[in-house]
Amino acid sequence: MPDHKHDQDQDHDQDQDHDQDQDRNEGQEQRRVARSGWVAQTGVFLTVALLAAGLCGALQPATGIPPEVLQLTQFGPALAVAAVALLWPGRIRDRLAGTLPARSEGPADHEARLPAGNRAALLLTPALIIALSAGAALLTSGSLPGTSSQAFAHPLTLLVTAQLIGACAEEIGWRCYLQPLLRTRFGPVAASVLVGTAWGLWHVPALTEGPAFAAGFLTATVAMSVILGLALERVRSNRLLLAGGFHTLVNLGMLFVTDETSPATAPMAVFGAACLAAALPWIASARRAATAPDRIAAATADGPR
């Protein structure tokens, strides 16, 4: 009788090991499927986003909508996501929700959590960026770079609503689609830098204003992308509204305070530096979270009692 019981225990242990191996293999397969074809999907997304933005920009004058109210080019990334969804429909829902498995970087990456309250901090960061930009402009030139007089010709509620709609259309592509896709291949900062670079290069007109202007603009987009990438890491709800809200607040600040329509190099260089300065605390916070010991492991570790 004891031998029979022992055989049953062994069979039970073997079944458990088999189930664990099966779960592990299924998880590895899910990661492989999620990561497969990321180059093709990224290429299609960026190509369609660029072409759609150009087409929307060409149609902008015919609509009669003033550019300071809503730039139709902002809908390019959303159209690119639609194109990718038609080609690869299987995982688009998970990707937009940010639930694709992230690249594993060991226990630190798996267990790290950004400090609580990062969502509120994300929506407060644009105020810091604009304040730094305005302060630097006042210190260096004694005046703000200039405020768009055309912006004041429209009701504030109209500007805010239109900017939010346009920003969310963009962020469907950048932070809700491309960021989770690249996170299956790269770490959070590396993925954010790549998204920010693509985001900056997508703004073709800004790159035609000269090397210094383009450098300031790219610095700004990469820095803001890092902020958004770290703030939205593992966030599974309201990703679009958080990213769109951040984007809207920055756009409104640039419209009223820094005058984003000006081709002057100095204001854009200051804006890029302000974005970089605002990104540094986010990077430092993420590094501290990644290197902090696991609380559960620390509490259960053997030691003096």
C-alpha positions in Angstrom: 0.0 0.0 0.0 2.8 2.5 0.8 4.5 1.7 -2.5 1.2 2.4 -4.4 0.9 5.7 -2.6 4.5 6.6 -3.4 3.8 5.8 -7.1 0.8 8.1 -7.1 2.8 10.9 -5.6 5.5 10.4 -8.3 2.9 10.5 -11.0 1.3 13.6 -9.5 4.7 15.3 -9.4 5.4 14.3 -13.0 2.0 15.7 -14.1 2.8 19.0 -12.3 6.2 19.2 -13.9 4.7 18.5 -17.3 2.1 21.2 -16.8 4.8 23.7 -15.8 6.9 22.8 -18.8 3.8 23.2 -21.0 3.0 26.6 -19.5 6.6 27.7 -20.0 6.6 26.5 -23.6 3.3 28.3 -24.3 4.7 31.5 -22.8 7.8 31.3 -24.9 5.7 30.6 -28.0 3.5 33.6 -27.2 6.6 35.8 -26.9 8.0 34.4 -30.2 4.8 35.1 -32.0 4.5 38.5 -30.5 8.0 39.4 -31.6 8.0 37.8 -35.0 7.7 40.1 -37.9 8.2 43.3 -35.8 10.5 44.7 -38.5 7.9 44.3 -41.2 5.1 45.7 -39.0 7.2 48.6 -38.0 8.2 49.3 -41.7 4.6 49.2 -42.8 3.5 51.5 -40.0 6.1 54.1 -40.6 5.6 54.1 -44.4 1.9 54.5 -44.1 2.2 57.1 -41.3 4.5 59.2 -43.4 2.5 58.9 -46.6 -0.8 59.5 -44.8 0.5 62.6 -43.1 1.7 64.0 -46.4 -1.7 63.4 -47.9 -3.6 64.9 -45.0 -1.3 67.9 -45.0 -2.0 68.4 -48.7 -5.8 68.2 -48.0 -5.6 70.6 -45.0 -6.1 73.9 -47.0 -9.2 72.5 -48.7 -10.9 71.8 -45.4 -10.8 75.4 -44.2 -9.7 74.2 -40.8 -7.0 76.6 -39.5 -3.7 74.7 -38.8 -3.5 76.2 -35.3 -6.9 74.5 -34.5 -6.2 71.1 -36.0 -3.5 69.7 -38.2 -4.8 66.8 -40.2 -1.3 65.3 -40.4 -1.8 64.2 -36.9 -4.2 61.5 -38.2 -1.4 59.8 -40.2 -0.3 57.4 -37.4 -3.9 56.4 -36.8 -4.4 55.5 -40.4 -1.1 53.6 -40.3 -2.4 51.5 -37.4 -5.5 50.7 -39.4 -3.3 49.5 -42.3 -1.3 47.3 -40.0 -4.5 45.9 -38.4 -5.7 44.8 -41.8 -2.4 43.0 -42.5 -1.8 41.5 -39.1 -5.2 41.5 -37.3 -4.3 38.8 -34.7 -2.6 40.8 -32.0 -3.6 44.4 -32.7 -6.0 44.6 -29.8 -3.3 43.4 -27.3 -0.8 45.8 -28.8 -3.1 48.8 -28.5 -3.8 47.9 -24.9 -0.1 47.6 -24.2 -0.4 43.9 -23.1 2.1 42.3 -25.4 4.9 40.6 -23.4 7.8 42.9 -22.9 11.4 42.0 -23.5 12.8 40.2 -20.5 15.9 41.7 -19.0 16.1 39.5 -15.9 14.5 39.8 -12.5 15.1 43.5 -12.1 13.2 44.3 -15.3 10.4 41.9 -14.5 9.9 43.1 -10.9 10.6 46.8 -11.4 7.7 49.2 -10.8 7.7 52.9 -11.3 6.7 54.9 -8.2 3.0 55.3 -7.5 1.4 58.4 -8.8 3.4 58.4 -12.1 0.2 59.1 -14.1 -0.4 62.4 -12.3 3.3 63.2 -12.7 3.0 62.6 -16.4 0.3 65.2 -16.8 2.2 67.7 -14.7 5.4 67.3 -16.7 4.3 69.4 -19.6 3.9 72.4 -17.2 7.5 71.8 -16.2 8.6 71.7 -19.8 6.8 74.9 -20.8 8.0 76.7 -17.6 11.6 75.8 -18.3 11.3 76.9 -21.9 9.6 80.2 -20.9 12.1 80.8 -18.1 15.1 80.2 -20.3 13.7 82.5 -22.9 13.2 85.3 -20.4 16.7 84.9 -19.0 18.4 84.8 -22.4 16.4 87.4 -24.4 14.3 89.2 -21.8 11.0 88.2 -23.5 9.1 85.1 -24.6 9.7 83.8 -28.1 6.3 85.0 -29.1 2.7 83.9 -28.9 0.7 83.0 -32.0 -1.8 85.8 -32.4 -3.9 83.5 -34.6 -4.4 81.2 -31.7 -6.2 83.9 -29.7 -8.8 84.2 -32.5 -10.4 80.9 -31.5 -12.2 79.9 -28.3 -10.0 78.1 -25.9 -12.4 75.2 -25.6 -12.2 74.7 -29.3 -8.4 74.7 -29.3 -8.2 72.3 -26.4 -10.8 69.9 -27.9 -9.3 69.9 -31.3 -5.8 69.5 -30.0 -6.8 66.5 -27.8 -8.5 64.8 -30.8 -5.5 65.3 -33.0 -3.0 64.3 -30.3 -4.9 61.1 -29.5 -5.0 60.3 -33.2 -1.2 60.5 -33.2 -0.7 58.7 -29.9 -2.8 55.7 -31.2 0.3 55.1 -33.4 3.2 56.2 -31.3 2.6 55.2 -27.7 -0.3 52.7 -28.2 1.0 50.8 -31.1 4.7 51.3 -31.9 5.9 51.5 -28.3 4.4 48.1 -27.2 5.6 46.6 -30.5 9.2 47.7 -30.0 9.1 46.8 -26.3 8.9 43.1 -27.3 12.4 43.5 -28.7 14.1 46.3 -26.7 14.2 47.7 -23.2 11.9 50.6 -22.1 14.4 53.4 -22.7 15.8 52.0 -25.9 12.3 51.5 -27.3 11.3 55.0 -26.3 14.4 56.5 -28.0 13.5 54.6 -31.2 9.9 55.8 -31.1 11.0 59.3 -30.3 13.4 59.3 -33.2 10.7 58.1 -35.6 8.3 60.6 -34.2 10.7 63.4 -34.8 11.6 62.3 -38.3 7.9 62.0 -39.1 7.7 65.8 -38.7 9.3 66.4 -42.0 8.7 70.2 -42.1 10.5 70.7 -38.8 13.6 69.1 -40.3 13.8 71.6 -43.2 14.4 74.6 -40.9 18.1 73.9 -40.6 20.4 71.5 -38.7 20.3 73.3 -35.4 16.5 73.6 -35.4 16.1 70.0 -36.4 18.6 68.9 -33.6 16.6 70.8 -31.0 13.3 69.3 -32.3 14.6 65.8 -32.3 16.0 66.2 -28.8 12.6 67.3 -27.7 10.7 64.4 -29.4 13.2 61.8 -28.1 13.1 63.2 -24.5 9.3 63.4 -24.5 9.1 59.9 -25.9 11.3 58.6 -23.0 9.0 60.4 -20.5 5.9 58.8 -22.1 7.5 55.4 -22.4 8.6 55.2 -18.8 5.4 56.7 -17.5 3.2 54.2 -19.5 5.3 51.1 -18.7 3.0 48.4 -17.6 0.0 50.8 -17.7 -3.0 48.8 -19.0 -5.8 51.4 -18.8 -6.3 54.9 -20.2 -3.0 54.7 -22.1 -4.4 56.7 -25.0 -5.9 59.5 -22.8 -2.7 59.8 -20.7 -0.5 60.0 -23.8 -2.9 62.2 -25.6 -3.3 64.5 -22.6 0.4 64.9 -22.3 0.8 65.6 -26.0 -2.1 68.1 -25.9 -0.7 70.0 -23.0 2.7 70.3 -24.7 1.2 71.4 -28.0 -0.9 74.1 -26.2 2.1 75.3 -24.3 4.1 75.5 -27.5 1.3 77.3 -29.3 0.8 80.0 -26.6 4.2 80.3 -25.1 7.0 79.2 -27.4 5.3 79.8 -30.8 6.0 76.5 -32.5 5.3 78.1 -35.9 8.4 80.3 -35.6 11.5 79.0 -37.6 13.8 80.7 -35.1 16.5 78.3 -33.9 17.0 79.5 -30.3 13.4 78.8 -29.0 13.5 75.3 -30.4 16.9 74.6 -28.9 15.6 75.9 -25.6 12.5 73.7 -25.9 14.7 70.7 -26.6 16.8 71.3 -23.6 13.8 71.8 -21.4 12.3 68.4 -22.6 15.7 66.8 -21.9 15.9 68.3 -18.4 12.3 67.1 -17.7 13.2 63.6 -18.8 16.2 63.2 -16.5 14.1 62.6 -13.3 12.0 60.0 -15.0 15.2 58.1 -16.1 16.7 58.4 -12.6 13.4 57.1 -11.1 13.3 54.2 -13.5 16.9 53.3 -12.7 16.2 53.3 -8.9 13.2 51.1 -9.4 15.1 48.7 -11.5 18.0 48.4 -9.0 15.9 48.3 -5.9 15.7 44.8 -4.2 12.6 42.8 -4.5 10.6 43.6 -1.3 9.1 40.1 -1.1 12.4 38.4 -1.6 14.1 40.6 0.9 11.4 40.0 3.5 11.6 36.2 3.1 15.3 36.0 2.9 17.2 33.9 5.5 18.9 36.0 8.1 19.0 37.0 11.8 15.6 37.1 13.4 
